[in-house]
Amino acid sequence: MRIKPALLALPALAMLAGCGGGLNLFNRDRPDEMAVSRQAPLAVPPDFALTPPEPGAPRPQTPGASQQAMDTLFGGPAPRSGVETSAVSKAGTADPAIRSAVGDPDTNTVEKGQITRDIVAAPQGDGRDAQAVIPG
C-alpha cells in the first residue's frame, strides 16, 4: 500500500524539477516588464477629404500593365549616356507627319528585295493561319 503514494509522487517531483532553473532563483535573465517604452500616438493625416478605394480598382501609385511591359522591354526611364544624348541631338527632331508620308504613293522608296516586299504586303491578323515554307 505504501508503494502507490510513492509512485504518484515520483512523476510529480520530476515535473516540478523541470520548472526550476537550478539554484539561481533570482536571476535577471528574463524580460524586464518595467522597461516597456510608450509608442508615439497615431497621427491623423492632414487631408480629411480622402476617399476609400474602389474594390478591384488599380492602385494609383502603381503603373498599369502596359507601362510595366514597356519598362520591362525597354528598360524604363533611365539616365541617357553622353554618347546617346549626343547622337539624339545630332539627329534632330522627327517630322510629326512621318507616318502619313510613308504610306503616300508619291513617297520615294528604295528597293529592299522580295522578302521585304512580302513582309510589308503580309495580311494583318494574329498569324493563326500562317504557314512556313522552306525554299527548295
C-alpha positions in Angstrom: 0.0 0.0 0.0 2.9 2.4 0.6 4.2 1.9 -2.9 1.2 3.6 -4.6 1.7 7.1 -3.0 5.4 6.9 -3.8 4.6 6.0 -7.4 2.3 9.0 -7.7 4.8 11.4 -6.0 7.7 10.4 -8.2 6.2 11.8 -11.5 5.0 14.9 -9.7 8.5 15.5 -8.4 10.0 15.0 -11.8 7.6 17.6 -13.3 8.4 20.0 -10.5 12.1 19.6 -11.1 11.6 20.7 -14.7 10.2 24.0 -13.6 13.3 25.0 -11.7 16.2 26.9 -13.2 18.8 25.5 -10.8 19.6 27.1 -7.5 19.7 30.6 -9.0 16.0 31.6 -8.3 16.5 35.4 -8.5 18.3 35.6 -11.9 17.5 38.6 -14.2 17.8 36.7 -17.5 14.1 37.3 -18.2 12.4 40.3 -19.9 12.0 43.3 -17.7 8.4 44.4 -17.6 9.3 47.9 -16.4 11.5 48.6 -19.5 8.5 49.0 -21.8 8.5 52.2 -23.8 5.5 54.1 -25.0 4.9 54.4 -28.7 4.1 57.7 -30.3 0.4 58.3 -30.9 -1.1 57.8 -34.3 -1.2 60.9 -36.4 -4.3 61.9 -38.4 -3.5 62.7 -42.0 -4.0 66.4 -42.8 -6.3 65.7 -45.8 -9.7 64.8 -44.5 -11.2 64.5 -48.0 -9.7 61.1 -48.7 -12.0 58.6 -50.3 -11.8 54.9 -49.8 -10.5 52.9 -52.7 -13.0 51.2 -55.0 -12.9 47.4 -54.9 -10.9 46.0 -57.8 -9.6 49.4 -58.9 -5.9 49.6 -59.7 -3.7 51.4 -57.2 -2.9 54.9 -58.3 0.8 54.8 -57.4 1.3 51.5 -59.4 1.8 51.9 -63.2 -0.5 50.0 -65.4 0.2 46.7 -67.1 1.1 48.2 -70.4 3.6 50.6 -68.7 5.1 47.8 -66.8 5.6 45.8 -70.0 7.2 48.8 -71.7 9.5 49.3 -68.8 10.4 45.6 -68.9 11.1 45.6 -72.6 12.9 48.9 -72.9 14.4 49.5 -69.5 12.1 52.3 -68.4 13.2 55.8 -67.7 16.9 55.6 -67.3 19.6 58.3 -67.5 21.0 58.6 -71.0 24.7 58.3 -71.6 26.7 61.2 -73.1 27.1 59.3 -76.4 23.3 58.6 -76.7 22.5 62.2 -75.9 24.9 63.5 -78.5 23.6 61.1 -81.2 20.0 62.1 -80.5 20.8 65.8 -80.5 22.6 65.5 -83.8 19.8 63.5 -85.4 17.4 66.4 -84.9 13.6 66.2 -84.5 11.4 63.9 -86.4 8.7 65.1 -88.8 5.4 64.8 -87.0 3.7 63.6 -90.2 6.2 60.9 -90.9 3.7 58.1 -90.5 1.4 59.7 -93.1 4.2 60.3 -95.6 5.3 56.7 -95.5 2.0 55.4 -96.8 1.8 58.1 -99.5 2.2 56.7 -103.1 4.3 59.7 -104.1 6.9 58.8 -101.4 10.3 57.7 -102.9 11.4 54.4 -101.6 14.4 52.2 -102.0 14.1 48.6 -103.3 14.9 46.2 -100.5 14.1 43.0 -102.2 11.3 40.4 -102.4 11.5 39.4 -98.7 10.8 43.0 -97.5 8.0 43.3 -100.1 6.4 40.1 -98.8 6.7 41.3 -95.2 5.1 44.6 -96.0 2.4 43.0 -98.1 1.6 40.4 -95.5 -2.1 40.4 -94.4 -3.0 41.7 -91.0 -4.1 39.2 -88.3 -2.9 37.2 -85.4 -0.9 34.8 -87.5 -3.1 31.8 -86.7 -3.3 30.8 -90.4 0.4 31.5 -91.1 2.5 28.8 -92.8 6.2 28.3 -93.0 7.6 27.4 -96.4 11.1 26.0 -96.8 12.5 27.2 -100.2 13.8 24.2 -102.2 
